[in-house]
């Protein structure tokens, strides 16, 4: 006879087995969802196949640090927002799903569509069928700045970059490749001011802003933020690197009485969550939708994983093929270089023979006492400070009257001492009474380096090796004149060139960043004098300097000299991208600012680039004193400089920074033409450095009144 009491136990076991099976299926589904989305992220950023960077901010290499923070432009990947901002987008998309925040998802400004593809992939992975992803863009690039209506966009040059103009057809194809081009993907084509006010969007759960301009950001906020559900998210991609974007956010929030809790993502982007309008504790519940069985979802995602993996493999094969082509071209280049090295070795041997013959000649031996006497005279001259008469006369000289013997003023640490350039005072070298103790410069350690051979025909004509320089400070000649690959126009005086040689004798200059290319003369001069590992230079003029291009090709300097054209020195986004790409280790030995010579632009350039200088490195600002030079060119009301804020205001701020933070600025050297700042040992803020945040002024604000 059956024991009827066993029946409930058998039912319990069956239910328990079903429960275990269900839990296993849920775990398996979550595992596949995570793998699918992670693989999608890695593919969209190009990280999985090490997609190289492209112009204008790259040199055809893959830098994982730049890719992580979205600071380069990938060649093939579908997004440039980087790994961290893409991970943030995933987390917030999953949050609105988990929290049942009603509404669709949208990005305004999509480039190749990568961020929108990820949002659509997440909806697919979680079997969400009642939400759409809106893809809003002009698909023609960015518009020129409307400076009359939106002054914050003044100077924006994003419209000049063809790389930002990705067509609608290209973006649709990117969705199709990932198997995500369906009825849940909606495209809005056109300028935001024309399309977003009438877009058929009901409710939004997530709003991602990537318009790169004040106008684009404000248009999107005005039309879409009222449609954002409570508990929904706003993401601003370029909040910290495009000041116009931040200004638009601040102005919109101020005008609408919003005080959002802005949260950082990666030092570039930010986000906030729209506060609820319901009573505290009330949940927002979306209507339930039909849900596929777990087995069906797992099977569907497994198939999607297969297709995505095939896509990634195809892209990997393409990347390998491209690398093979690059390696073949590199091998050819190496073979040519080997031939050149052989030829140079032969030439060097011949030259060595000639030099040996010269050094053993009778004339060289006869003139040896004369050379030694000259060295003694130069040493004696430099041991005595200039007289008061020479200082007074120098102060009355115009810019065109300057000469190599200009006396120097040196500010060291937090103390200002006016004296000759040879005595040197450190912050510890003081007597018990507090008075300075002077030591001759000969006691300083000097890095012995072989100086380049400079042949001066006169004060205006110089030759270094096979390259000639014509020096001029006539603005008309500098504008109208041209350089050639062997003869460069140089906007400097002789004493400035000799100061550069002196710097090269005192310390190793391996990496240089210059602002102001003009006719290319200064870039070539620094290459000849310092023989650096790298010179990166920018200029606001969009057209490349033909003579410099030819010099780079002729001397095989493409791996050393990197010019960027059409770059404003005060354009933080573009400057940061160039500096972070070219000098990711923040190890620049020498920066020269010979660009605008305007206070605001020069000050902003200092804020941007000074953190990239290595400890002990130098930052030179040329022509700081133009507001105080004699002559109508500088003092007349009809001068082009009339009404401009004097650049010497920045010198005052630098003095204050050296006094307040000697660990930021160790020393400052000045003469009537240049400021030379030696960086201290402190690590400066990684981004958004501002000189005014670090000097003390007894609670007052510096007004730049000169």
matplotlib code that plots the C-alpha trace (Angstrom):
import matplotlib.pyplot as plt

x = [0.0, 1.3, 2.2, 0.1, 2.2, 5.0, 3.1, 3.6, 7.3, 7.6, 5.7, 8.1, 11.1, 9.7, 9.1, 12.6, 14.1, 12.1, 13.2, 16.9, 16.5, 14.9, 17.7, 20.3, 18.5, 18.4, 22.1, 23.0, 20.9, 22.6, 26.0, 25.3, 23.8, 27.0, 29.3, 27.3, 27.3, 31.0, 32.0, 29.8, 31.6, 35.0, 34.1, 32.5, 35.6, 38.0, 39.8, 39.5, 41.4, 43.6, 42.1, 44.7, 44.1, 43.6, 44.2, 44.0, 44.8, 46.9, 49.9, 48.4, 49.1, 46.9, 47.2, 45.1, 45.3, 43.9, 41.2, 40.2, 39.4, 38.1, 41.0, 41.7, 39.7, 39.7, 40.2, 37.4, 35.6, 32.1, 32.6, 35.2, 33.8, 36.2, 35.9, 34.9, 32.1, 30.7, 30.7, 28.8, 26.2, 25.7, 25.2, 22.7, 20.8, 20.6, 19.5, 16.5, 15.5, 15.8, 14.1, 11.2, 11.8, 9.5, 10.6, 12.9, 16.7, 18.3, 21.7, 22.1, 25.3, 26.1, 29.2, 29.4, 26.5, 28.5, 26.8, 23.3, 24.3, 25.2, 21.9, 20.0, 22.2, 21.3, 17.6, 18.1, 20.0, 17.3, 14.4, 13.0, 10.6, 8.6, 11.4, 13.2, 16.6, 16.6, 19.7, 19.7, 22.4, 22.8, 24.9, 26.8, 29.2, 28.8, 27.6, 29.7, 29.4, 26.6, 28.6, 26.0, 23.4, 25.7, 29.0, 30.1, 30.7, 33.1, 36.2, 34.7, 36.2, 34.6, 32.8, 36.2, 36.8, 35.6, 36.1, 33.1, 30.7, 29.5, 26.5, 23.2, 23.8, 27.1, 25.5, 22.6, 25.2, 26.9, 23.7, 23.1, 26.5, 25.7, 22.2, 20.5, 18.9, 15.2, 11.9, 13.3, 16.0, 14.7, 16.8, 16.4, 18.3, 19.0, 20.1, 18.7, 17.0, 15.0, 14.3, 14.1, 11.1, 8.8, 10.4, 7.7, 9.2, 6.8, 8.8, 12.5, 14.3, 17.8, 19.2, 22.8, 24.2, 27.2, 26.7, 30.1, 28.7, 26.6, 23.9, 23.6, 23.5, 21.0, 18.7, 18.7, 18.0, 15.3, 13.4, 14.1, 14.6, 10.9, 10.2, 12.7, 10.9, 11.6, 14.5, 15.7, 19.3, 21.1, 24.6, 26.9, 29.8, 32.2, 31.3, 34.9, 36.7, 34.3, 33.6, 30.6, 28.9, 29.3, 28.1, 24.9, 24.2, 24.8, 22.6, 19.7, 19.7, 19.9, 17.0, 14.8, 15.6, 17.4, 20.1, 21.1, 23.6, 26.3, 28.4, 31.8, 32.4, 36.0, 37.2, 35.6, 31.9, 29.3, 25.7, 22.9, 19.5, 16.3, 14.7, 11.2, 8.0, 6.1, 6.0, 9.0, 9.0, 6.5, 7.7, 7.2, 5.9, 5.9, 3.2, 4.5, 5.3, 5.2, 8.4, 10.0, 10.8, 14.3, 15.2, 14.1, 16.1, 19.2, 18.9, 18.4, 21.4, 23.6, 22.8, 23.5, 26.8, 27.8, 27.0, 28.8, 31.9, 32.0, 31.8, 34.7, 36.8, 36.2, 37.4, 40.4, 41.3, 41.1, 43.2, 45.9, 45.9, 46.3, 49.2, 50.8, 50.6, 52.1, 54.9, 55.7, 55.9, 58.0, 60.5, 60.9, 61.5, 64.1, 65.8, 66.0, 67.2, 70.0, 71.2, 71.1, 73.0, 75.7, 76.0, 76.1, 78.8, 80.9, 80.4, 81.2, 84.4, 85.5, 84.5, 86.4, 89.5, 89.1, 88.6, 91.7, 93.7, 92.5, 93.2, 96.8, 97.4, 99.8, 97.1, 95.0, 98.0, 99.0, 95.4, 95.0, 96.3, 93.8, 90.9, 91.9, 92.2, 88.7, 87.3, 89.0, 87.6, 84.1, 84.4, 85.6, 82.8, 80.1, 81.6, 80.6, 77.0, 75.9, 76.3, 73.3, 74.0, 73.7, 70.5, 68.9, 69.8, 68.5, 65.1, 64.7, 65.5, 62.8, 62.2, 64.2, 67.2, 67.7, 71.1, 72.6, 74.1, 70.7, 70.9, 68.6, 66.3, 65.9, 63.2, 64.0, 61.4, 59.3, 61.9, 62.7, 66.3, 67.4, 71.0, 73.4, 72.6, 75.7, 75.2, 72.6, 70.6, 68.7, 65.9, 68.3, 71.3, 70.6, 72.5, 71.1, 70.1, 68.0, 70.2, 71.0, 74.3, 75.6, 77.5, 79.1, 77.4, 80.5, 79.6, 76.4, 76.4, 76.5, 75.5, 78.3, 77.0, 78.6, 77.2, 76.1, 78.4, 76.7, 78.3, 77.2, 77.7, 76.3, 73.7, 70.9, 72.3, 73.1, 74.1, 73.9, 75.1, 73.4, 70.5, 70.6, 68.4, 67.5, 66.6, 64.0, 61.7, 60.0, 56.4, 55.8, 58.8, 57.7, 54.2, 55.2, 58.4, 58.8, 61.1, 62.6, 63.7, 67.3, 66.8, 64.3, 62.9, 63.2, 61.4, 64.1, 67.1, 70.6, 70.6, 67.5, 69.2, 72.3, 70.1, 68.7, 72.2, 73.0, 69.9, 71.0, 74.4, 72.9, 70.3, 69.2, 66.2, 64.6, 61.0, 59.7, 56.3, 56.1, 53.2, 53.6, 55.1, 54.9, 57.4, 58.9, 62.2, 61.9, 61.0, 64.0, 66.2, 65.3, 65.8, 69.2, 70.3, 68.8, 68.6, 65.5, 63.6, 60.4, 59.2, 55.4, 54.3, 50.9, 49.8, 46.4, 46.9, 45.2, 47.7, 50.8, 54.2, 55.6, 59.2, 58.8, 57.1, 60.0, 62.6, 60.9, 61.0, 64.5, 66.0, 63.8, 62.3, 58.7, 59.2, 60.6, 58.8, 54.9, 53.2, 49.5, 47.8, 44.5, 44.9, 44.2, 46.5, 43.5, 41.3, 41.5, 39.8, 42.1, 45.2, 44.4, 44.0, 47.3, 49.3, 47.8, 48.5, 52.0, 53.1, 51.1, 53.8, 53.7, 57.5, 58.0, 61.5, 60.8, 57.7, 58.0, 55.0, 55.6, 52.0, 49.3, 51.2, 47.7, 47.1, 43.9, 45.1, 48.6, 47.3, 44.9, 47.6, 49.8, 46.9, 46.5, 50.1, 52.2, 51.0, 52.7, 56.1, 58.5, 59.9, 62.9, 61.6, 61.4, 58.4, 59.3, 56.9, 58.3, 57.5, 55.8, 56.7, 55.3, 53.0, 56.1, 58.3, 59.1, 57.9, 54.6, 54.2, 53.5, 52.5, 50.3, 46.5, 46.5, 48.6, 46.9, 47.8, 45.9, 43.2, 44.6, 45.3, 49.0, 50.7, 52.8, 49.8, 50.6, 54.1, 52.7, 50.5, 53.5, 55.5, 52.6, 52.4, 56.2, 55.8, 52.8, 53.8, 57.6, 56.9, 55.0, 57.5, 61.1, 62.6, 61.7, 64.2, 63.2, 64.8, 63.0, 61.9, 61.3, 60.1, 61.8, 59.9, 61.5, 58.9, 59.1, 58.7, 55.0, 52.5, 50.0, 46.2, 45.7, 43.0, 41.4, 44.6, 44.1, 46.9, 44.5, 43.5, 47.0, 48.4, 47.6, 46.4, 45.0, 41.5, 41.6, 41.0, 43.7, 42.2, 44.7, 44.5, 47.6]
y = [0.0, 3.5, 5.8, 8.9, 11.1, 10.9, 12.9, 16.4, 15.7, 14.7, 17.9, 20.0, 18.3, 19.0, 22.7, 22.9, 21.5, 23.9, 26.8, 25.8, 25.5, 29.0, 30.5, 28.9, 30.3, 33.8, 33.7, 32.4, 35.2, 37.9, 36.4, 36.6, 40.1, 41.3, 39.6, 41.0, 44.5, 44.5, 43.1, 45.8, 48.5, 47.3, 47.2, 50.6, 52.3, 50.3, 49.2, 45.5, 45.9, 48.8, 51.2, 53.9, 57.6, 59.9, 63.5, 66.2, 64.8, 61.8, 60.2, 56.9, 55.1, 53.6, 55.1, 53.3, 56.1, 58.6, 56.2, 55.5, 59.2, 59.9, 62.3, 61.1, 60.6, 56.9, 56.0, 53.4, 53.0, 54.3, 56.5, 59.0, 59.5, 56.9, 53.9, 55.8, 57.9, 54.9, 52.9, 55.7, 55.7, 52.0, 52.4, 55.2, 53.3, 50.2, 52.5, 53.9, 50.3, 49.0, 52.0, 52.0, 55.6, 56.1, 57.5, 57.0, 57.7, 60.3, 61.7, 65.1, 65.1, 61.5, 61.5, 57.9, 56.8, 54.7, 56.0, 55.5, 52.0, 51.1, 52.4, 50.3, 47.3, 47.6, 47.7, 44.6, 42.7, 43.4, 42.6, 46.2, 46.7, 49.7, 52.3, 54.0, 55.4, 58.8, 59.7, 63.5, 65.2, 67.4, 64.6, 67.5, 68.5, 71.5, 74.9, 78.1, 80.1, 82.6, 85.1, 87.8, 85.6, 83.3, 85.2, 82.1, 80.3, 83.0, 81.4, 78.0, 76.2, 72.8, 73.5, 73.3, 69.7, 67.4, 64.4, 65.6, 65.5, 61.9, 61.3, 59.7, 56.8, 56.1, 56.1, 53.9, 51.5, 51.3, 50.3, 47.7, 46.2, 45.5, 44.2, 47.0, 49.0, 48.5, 50.3, 51.1, 53.4, 56.8, 59.4, 63.2, 65.0, 68.7, 71.6, 71.3, 74.7, 73.4, 69.8, 69.4, 71.7, 69.7, 66.2, 63.6, 62.7, 62.1, 61.3, 60.9, 58.8, 59.8, 62.9, 62.9, 66.2, 66.2, 69.3, 70.9, 74.4, 76.8, 77.1, 73.3, 72.6, 75.3, 74.3, 70.7, 71.6, 74.1, 71.5, 68.3, 68.9, 69.6, 66.1, 64.4, 62.3, 62.7, 60.5, 60.7, 61.5, 64.4, 63.7, 66.5, 65.1, 68.1, 70.0, 70.6, 70.9, 73.2, 76.3, 77.1, 73.9, 74.6, 78.2, 76.9, 74.5, 77.2, 79.7, 77.3, 76.1, 79.7, 80.9, 77.9, 77.9, 74.5, 73.5, 70.1, 67.9, 67.7, 64.5, 64.0, 61.2, 61.4, 65.0, 65.8, 64.8, 65.2, 64.1, 64.8, 63.2, 65.1, 65.4, 63.8, 65.9, 63.2, 62.9, 61.4, 57.6, 57.4, 55.1, 55.7, 52.4, 51.7, 49.4, 45.9, 44.6, 41.1, 39.3, 36.5, 33.3, 33.0, 30.3, 32.4, 35.4, 33.4, 31.9, 35.3, 36.9, 33.9, 34.4, 38.2, 37.3, 35.1, 37.9, 40.5, 38.3, 37.8, 41.6, 42.0, 39.3, 41.1, 44.4, 42.6, 41.2, 44.6, 46.1, 43.4, 44.0, 47.7, 47.0, 44.8, 47.6, 50.0, 47.6, 47.1, 50.9, 51.2, 48.5, 50.4, 53.6, 51.8, 50.6, 54.1, 55.4, 52.8, 54.0, 57.6, 56.6, 54.9, 58.0, 60.3, 58.1, 58.5, 62.2, 62.3, 60.5, 63.0, 65.9, 64.4, 64.2, 67.9, 68.9, 66.9, 68.6, 72.0, 71.3, 70.2, 73.2, 76.0, 78.7, 76.9, 76.7, 80.3, 81.6, 79.6, 82.4, 84.8, 82.4, 81.9, 85.7, 86.2, 83.6, 85.4, 88.8, 87.4, 85.9, 89.2, 91.1, 88.8, 89.1, 92.7, 94.1, 96.8, 100.4, 102.6, 104.5, 101.4, 100.4, 103.8, 104.0, 100.5, 101.4, 104.2, 102.0, 101.0, 97.4, 97.8, 99.1, 96.0, 94.3, 91.1, 92.8, 93.5, 93.2, 90.8, 90.9, 87.6, 86.7, 83.6, 81.7, 84.2, 87.0, 89.6, 90.6, 93.0, 92.2, 90.9, 87.6, 85.9, 85.9, 83.3, 83.2, 80.2, 80.2, 78.7, 80.9, 83.8, 85.0, 85.0, 88.7, 87.7, 89.5, 87.7, 85.9, 86.1, 83.3, 83.5, 81.6, 79.5, 77.6, 76.3, 72.9, 73.3, 70.5, 70.3, 70.1, 70.7, 74.0, 74.3, 76.2, 79.6, 81.7, 85.3, 87.3, 90.3, 90.9, 90.1, 87.1, 83.7, 80.3, 77.0, 74.1, 74.3, 76.5, 80.3, 82.7, 86.3, 88.0, 90.8, 92.6, 94.6, 93.5, 94.4, 92.3, 89.4, 89.4, 89.9, 87.9, 84.2, 81.4, 78.6, 75.2, 76.4, 80.1, 81.1, 84.4, 84.7, 87.3, 87.6, 89.7, 88.2, 88.3, 86.2, 83.5, 83.6, 83.2, 80.0, 78.7, 79.5, 77.6, 74.6, 74.7, 74.8, 72.0, 69.3, 70.3, 67.1, 68.1, 71.4, 73.0, 76.3, 78.6, 80.8, 79.2, 82.3, 81.7, 78.5, 80.1, 79.6, 76.0, 75.3, 77.4, 75.3, 72.1, 73.2, 74.5, 71.9, 68.8, 67.7, 64.5, 66.3, 69.8, 70.3, 73.7, 75.4, 78.4, 80.1, 80.4, 77.4, 77.2, 75.1, 76.9, 75.4, 76.1, 74.2, 71.3, 71.1, 71.3, 68.5, 66.3, 67.3, 66.5, 63.5, 65.3, 64.0, 62.0, 65.1, 68.2, 68.1, 71.3, 71.9, 74.7, 76.5, 76.3, 79.2, 79.2, 80.0, 77.1, 74.8, 71.7, 71.6, 72.6, 69.9, 67.3, 68.2, 68.4, 65.2, 63.3, 64.6, 64.8, 62.3, 62.1, 65.9, 66.1, 69.2, 70.7, 74.0, 76.0, 79.1, 81.4, 83.7, 83.7, 86.4, 88.5, 89.5, 89.3, 87.2, 84.7, 84.4, 83.9, 81.2, 79.4, 79.5, 78.0, 75.2, 74.3, 75.1, 71.9, 69.9, 71.3, 68.9, 70.0, 72.2, 72.8, 76.3, 78.4, 81.5, 84.3, 86.6, 90.3, 90.7, 94.4, 95.7, 98.1, 99.9, 100.1, 103.5, 104.5, 105.2, 101.6, 100.9, 104.2, 105.9, 105.9, 104.8, 101.7, 98.3, 97.7, 100.7, 99.8, 96.3, 95.0, 95.0, 91.6, 92.9, 92.2, 88.6, 89.2, 90.7, 87.6, 85.3, 87.2, 86.8, 83.0, 82.7, 84.4, 82.4, 79.0, 78.7, 75.0, 75.9, 78.5, 78.1, 81.0, 83.8, 85.6, 88.7, 91.2, 93.8, 91.2, 87.8, 86.1, 82.8, 80.8, 77.8, 75.3, 74.0, 70.5, 70.5, 68.5, 70.9, 70.1, 67.8, 69.9, 73.4, 74.9, 78.7, 80.9, 83.1, 80.1, 79.8, 83.2, 85.2, 88.8, 89.4, 88.5, 90.9, 90.2, 91.1, 93.5, 93.6, 97.4, 98.1]
z = [0.0, -0.9, 1.8, 1.0, 3.3, 0.7, -1.9, -0.4, -0.1, -3.8, -4.8, -2.6, -4.3, -7.8, -6.8, -5.3, -8.5, -10.6, -8.3, -8.7, -12.4, -12.6, -10.5, -12.7, -15.8, -14.3, -13.4, -16.9, -18.5, -16.4, -17.3, -21.0, -20.7, -19.0, -21.5, -24.5, -23.2, -22.2, -25.6, -27.2, -25.1, -26.0, -29.7, -29.8, -28.3, -30.5, -27.3, -28.2, -31.5, -30.4, -32.9, -33.7, -33.3, -36.3, -37.2, -36.0, -32.5, -33.1, -34.8, -35.9, -32.7, -30.0, -26.5, -23.9, -21.4, -23.9, -25.0, -21.5, -20.9, -24.5, -25.3, -28.9, -32.1, -33.1, -36.7, -37.0, -33.6, -33.4, -30.3, -29.1, -25.5, -24.1, -21.8, -18.6, -20.1, -22.0, -18.8, -17.1, -19.9, -19.4, -15.6, -16.0, -18.8, -16.6, -13.7, -15.5, -16.5, -12.9, -11.4, -13.9, -14.9, -17.8, -21.2, -24.1, -24.4, -26.6, -27.5, -29.1, -31.1, -32.0, -34.3, -35.5, -33.2, -30.7, -27.5, -29.1, -30.3, -26.7, -25.4, -28.0, -27.2, -23.5, -24.3, -26.5, -23.8, -21.2, -23.7, -23.4, -26.3, -25.2, -25.3, -28.2, -28.7, -30.4, -32.5, -33.0, -35.1, -38.1, -39.7, -41.4, -38.6, -36.4, -37.4, -37.4, -34.2, -34.1, -32.0, -32.0, -30.3, -28.4, -27.4, -25.4, -28.8, -30.0, -31.4, -31.8, -34.8, -34.6, -37.9, -39.7, -38.9, -41.6, -39.2, -37.2, -40.3, -40.3, -42.6, -41.6, -44.0, -42.2, -38.8, -39.9, -41.4, -38.0, -36.3, -39.0, -38.6, -34.9, -35.7, -34.0, -36.8, -36.1, -35.3, -31.8, -33.3, -34.4, -36.3, -36.1, -38.8, -38.8, -36.6, -33.1, -33.2, -36.2, -35.3, -31.5, -30.7, -32.9, -32.5, -31.7, -28.4, -25.5, -22.4, -21.8, -19.1, -20.2, -22.0, -23.2, -24.4, -26.7, -28.9, -28.2, -28.3, -26.2, -28.9, -29.4, -25.7, -24.9, -27.8, -26.6, -23.0, -23.8, -26.0, -24.1, -20.4, -19.8, -21.2, -18.9, -16.3, -12.6, -11.6, -15.2, -16.0, -17.8, -19.1, -20.4, -22.3, -22.6, -19.5, -18.3, -21.6, -23.6, -21.5, -23.7, -22.7, -19.0, -19.6, -21.3, -18.4, -15.8, -17.7, -18.2, -14.6, -13.4, -15.7, -14.6, -10.9, -11.0, -8.5, -9.8, -7.9, -10.6, -10.3, -12.0, -14.4, -15.6, -15.3, -18.7, -18.5, -15.7, -15.0, -12.7, -11.8, -12.1, -8.7, -8.2, -8.2, -6.3, -2.6, -0.9, -1.1, -4.0, -6.7, -10.4, -11.9, -15.6, -17.1, -17.3, -20.8, -22.2, -21.2, -23.1, -21.3, -19.9, -22.3, -25.3, -24.0, -23.4, -26.9, -28.5, -26.7, -27.5, -31.2, -30.8, -29.1, -32.1, -34.5, -32.4, -32.1, -35.8, -36.2, -33.8, -35.5, -38.9, -37.4, -35.8, -39.2, -40.8, -38.1, -38.6, -42.3, -41.8, -39.3, -41.9, -44.5, -42.0, -41.1, -44.8, -45.3, -42.1, -43.4, -46.6, -44.6, -42.5, -45.5, -47.0, -43.6, -43.5, -46.9, -45.6, -42.4, -44.5, -46.7, -43.6, -42.0, -45.1, -45.1, -41.4, -41.9, -44.6, -42.3, -39.4, -41.6, -42.5, -38.8, -37.8, -40.4, -39.3, -35.6, -36.5, -38.7, -37.9, -38.1, -35.4, -33.1, -33.6, -32.9, -29.7, -27.3, -29.0, -28.3, -24.7, -24.2, -25.6, -23.1, -20.2, -21.3, -21.6, -18.1, -16.6, -18.3, -16.9, -13.4, -12.9, -12.6, -15.1, -14.1, -13.2, -16.4, -18.5, -16.7, -17.2, -20.8, -21.5, -20.0, -22.5, -25.5, -28.0, -29.0, -32.2, -30.2, -28.0, -27.9, -26.5, -23.4, -21.8, -18.0, -16.3, -13.3, -11.4, -9.0, -7.0, -4.9, -2.9, -2.8, -5.5, -6.0, -8.7, -9.7, -12.4, -14.0, -12.5, -8.8, -7.7, -4.6, -3.3, -0.8, 1.8, 1.1, 3.5, 6.5, 10.0, 9.6, 6.6, 4.1, 0.8, 0.5, -3.0, -4.7, -8.1, -10.9, -11.4, -8.3, -9.9, -11.5, -15.3, -17.7, -20.1, -23.7, -27.0, -28.3, -31.9, -34.2, -34.8, -37.6, -37.4, -40.6, -38.7, -36.0, -38.5, -40.4, -38.8, -40.1, -38.3, -40.3, -43.7, -42.5, -42.6, -40.6, -41.4, -38.1, -38.1, -35.8, -38.5, -38.3, -42.0, -43.1, -40.9, -42.4, -46.1, -46.1, -46.7, -45.6, -47.7, -46.6, -46.1, -45.3, -42.5, -41.5, -37.7, -35.5, -32.8, -31.9, -31.6, -27.8, -27.7, -29.9, -27.7, -24.6, -26.1, -26.7, -23.0, -21.8, -23.9, -22.3, -18.8, -19.0, -21.3, -23.5, -24.9, -25.3, -26.5, -27.0, -28.9, -29.5, -32.6, -35.8, -38.0, -40.8, -39.2, -38.2, -34.5, -34.8, -37.0, -34.7, -31.6, -33.6, -34.6, -31.2, -28.8, -31.1, -29.1, -29.1, -30.0, -30.9, -31.0, -32.2, -32.8, -34.8, -35.2, -39.0, -40.7, -43.6, -43.1, -43.5, -46.7, -45.8, -42.5, -44.2, -46.7, -43.9, -42.0, -45.2, -46.2, -42.8, -42.0, -39.0, -39.2, -36.0, -34.2, -35.4, -35.0, -36.2, -35.6, -37.6, -37.0, -33.2, -30.9, -27.9, -25.6, -27.0, -24.0, -25.6, -28.6, -26.6, -24.0, -26.7, -28.3, -25.1, -23.6, -26.8, -27.4, -23.8, -21.8, -19.1, -18.6, -19.1, -21.3, -20.8, -22.5, -23.5, -25.6, -26.0, -28.9, -30.1, -29.5, -26.9, -25.6, -21.8, -21.8, -24.5, -23.0, -19.5, -20.6, -22.5, -19.4, -17.3, -19.9, -20.6, -17.5, -15.7, -18.6, -17.8, -16.0, -12.6, -13.3, -16.9, -18.3, -19.6, -21.7, -22.5, -25.2, -25.7, -22.3, -22.0, -25.3, -23.4, -21.9, -24.9, -26.4, -29.8, -31.6, -32.5, -28.9, -27.2, -29.9, -29.5, -33.2, -32.4, -33.0, -29.3, -28.1, -25.6, -25.1, -21.6, -21.0, -20.9, -18.0, -15.8, -16.2, -15.0, -11.8, -11.3, -11.9, -9.3, -6.8, -7.6, -7.1, -3.7, -2.6, -4.1, -4.5, -5.0, -8.2, -9.5, -8.3, -10.1, -12.5, -14.8, -16.7, -19.1, -21.2, -23.7, -22.1, -18.9, -18.1, -15.5, -13.9, -12.6, -9.1, -7.8, -6.9, -8.9, -10.4, -10.7, -13.7, -15.3, -15.0, -13.5, -12.9, -11.7, -9.7, -7.5, -6.1, -5.3, -2.1, -2.2, 1.3, 0.1, -2.8, -6.5, -9.0, -11.5, -14.4, -14.5, -16.6]

ax = plt.figure().add_subplot(projection="3d")
ax.plot(x, y, z, "-o")
ax.set_aspect("equal")
plt.show()
